[in-house]
Amino acid sequence: MEKINRQKIKIKNLIGIVDKPVEEDLLFEIVDFLESESRLDGVFKKYEISLKTRCRIKDEIVDDLETLCDLKYIEKGKYSTYTVLKHPWQND
């Protein structure tokens, strides 16, 4: 996973106020906490999303993660493990 290019971040994500969250808002929170913990391998577990993020698009976090998988931002690994493949804030 590449680090976040801070020049590509939307203002709403920088200040943390998101009225109507979309999938990219959740993805930003995931990438941001992984980067802040120096986990640049991009691997995270489902329970971490419940604990370390605030954005919810659907009722269940599993549905949000499935949507991110469908959009090819993340991929599901074994059990409840996921990996970030790409994100819109990486350098081109």
Secondary structure, DSSP 4 states (H G I P E B T S, - for coil): -PPP-GGG--HHHHHT--SS--HHHHHHHHHHHHHHTT-TT-EEEHHHHHHH----SSSSHHHHHHHHHHTTSEEE-STTEEEE---TTS--
